[in-house]
Amino acid sequence: MLGLLALATAARIWLDPVAAATQMGLVVNGPLGQATLRADVAGLFAGIGGLSVFGAVKGDGRWLLAPLCLVVAALAGRLLNLALAGFTVEQTPPILVEVVLVLILGAAFRILKPPGKMA
């Protein structure tokens, strides 16, 4: 389910990067800004979503390691920002979402066994 949500988020950014940026607290600076949102931000969501869906469909937790690492890296960036720029209440929801995603992906990585390696 989280993979499908990530893919939907990527599609939303690809289709309307300005609206997505506004909701994320970003300001788009022309075509370069739109391209960066479509490539870097939507690309991150698409990678997380695609690999998560593939791992779930295949029933193979190994495919969840990459999305787990990507979400951990995003969370690390948010925590670094808290340390360097300080706390604002607007930062809380995305941090909580990423913590929950780390827990779900981590649990799924451990639970889903590669095909042929049943517990």
C-alpha positions as CSV (number, residue, x, y, z in Angstrom):
1,M,0.0,0.0,0.0
2,L,2.8,2.4,0.9
3,G,4.4,1.7,-2.5
4,L,1.2,2.6,-4.3
5,L,1.0,5.9,-2.3
6,A,4.6,6.7,-3.2
7,L,3.9,6.1,-6.9
8,A,0.7,8.3,-6.7
9,T,2.8,11.1,-5.1
10,A,5.4,10.8,-7.8
11,A,2.6,11.0,-10.5
12,R,1.2,14.1,-8.8
13,I,4.5,15.8,-8.8
14,W,5.2,14.9,-12.4
15,L,1.8,16.2,-13.5
16,D,1.7,19.5,-11.4
17,P,5.1,20.2,-9.8
18,V,4.1,23.8,-8.8
19,A,1.1,22.7,-6.8
20,A,3.1,19.8,-5.2
21,A,5.9,22.2,-4.4
22,T,3.6,24.6,-2.7
23,Q,2.2,21.9,-0.5
24,M,5.7,20.8,0.4
25,G,6.8,24.4,1.3
26,L,9.0,24.8,-1.8
27,V,9.1,27.6,-4.3
28,V,9.5,26.7,-7.9
29,N,12.0,28.9,-9.8
30,G,11.0,28.4,-13.5
31,P,11.6,25.4,-15.7
32,L,14.7,24.3,-13.9
33,G,12.9,24.2,-10.6
34,Q,10.1,22.2,-12.2
35,A,12.6,19.8,-13.8
36,T,14.3,19.4,-10.4
37,L,11.0,18.6,-8.7
38,R,10.1,16.1,-11.4
39,A,13.5,14.4,-11.5
40,D,14.8,14.5,-8.0
41,V,11.7,14.6,-5.8
42,A,9.3,12.6,-7.9
43,G,12.2,10.3,-8.8
44,L,12.7,9.5,-5.1
45,F,9.1,8.8,-4.6
46,A,8.9,6.7,-7.8
47,G,12.0,4.6,-6.7
48,I,10.6,4.0,-3.2
49,G,7.2,3.2,-4.6
50,G,8.3,1.0,-7.5
51,L,10.7,-1.1,-5.5
52,S,8.2,-1.4,-2.6
53,V,5.4,-2.6,-4.9
54,F,7.8,-5.0,-6.7
55,G,9.0,-6.5,-3.4
56,A,5.5,-6.9,-2.1
57,V,4.3,-8.5,-5.4
58,K,7.3,-10.9,-5.5
59,G,7.1,-11.6,-1.7
60,D,10.8,-10.9,-1.5
61,G,12.0,-8.6,1.3
62,R,15.4,-8.0,-0.4
63,W,13.7,-5.6,-2.8
64,L,12.6,-3.5,0.2
65,L,16.2,-2.8,1.3
66,A,16.8,0.0,-1.2
67,P,13.5,1.9,-0.4
68,L,14.3,1.5,3.3
69,C,17.7,3.1,2.7
70,L,16.2,5.9,0.7
71,V,13.6,6.7,3.4
72,V,16.3,6.5,6.1
73,A,18.4,9.0,4.1
74,A,15.5,11.3,3.8
75,L,14.8,11.1,7.5
76,A,18.5,11.8,8.2
77,G,18.2,14.9,6.1
78,R,15.2,16.1,8.1
79,L,16.9,15.4,11.4
80,L,20.0,17.3,10.2
81,N,17.8,20.2,9.3
82,L,16.3,20.2,12.8
83,A,19.8,20.4,14.2
84,L,21.0,23.1,11.9
85,A,17.8,25.2,11.3
86,G,15.8,24.5,14.4
87,F,12.4,23.0,15.0
88,T,9.1,24.2,13.5
89,V,5.8,22.5,14.0
90,E,5.4,22.1,10.2
91,Q,8.3,19.7,10.1
92,T,6.6,17.2,12.4
93,P,4.2,15.4,10.0
94,P,6.8,14.5,7.4
95,I,9.2,13.3,10.1
96,L,6.5,11.1,11.6
97,V,5.5,9.7,8.2
98,E,9.2,8.8,7.5
99,V,9.6,7.1,10.9
100,V,6.5,5.0,10.2
101,L,7.7,4.1,6.8
102,V,11.1,3.1,8.2
103,L,9.3,0.8,10.7
104,I,7.0,-0.7,8.0
105,L,9.7,-1.2,5.5
106,G,12.1,-2.6,8.1
107,A,9.5,-5.0,9.4
108,A,8.5,-6.1,5.9
109,F,12.2,-6.6,5.0
110,R,12.6,-8.9,7.9
111,I,9.3,-10.8,7.5
112,L,9.3,-11.4,3.7
113,K,11.7,-14.2,2.9
114,P,13.3,-14.6,-0.5
115,P,11.6,-17.3,-2.6
116,G,12.8,-20.7,-1.6
117,K,13.9,-19.6,1.9
118,M,10.9,-20.2,4.0
119,A,11.5,-20.0,7.8
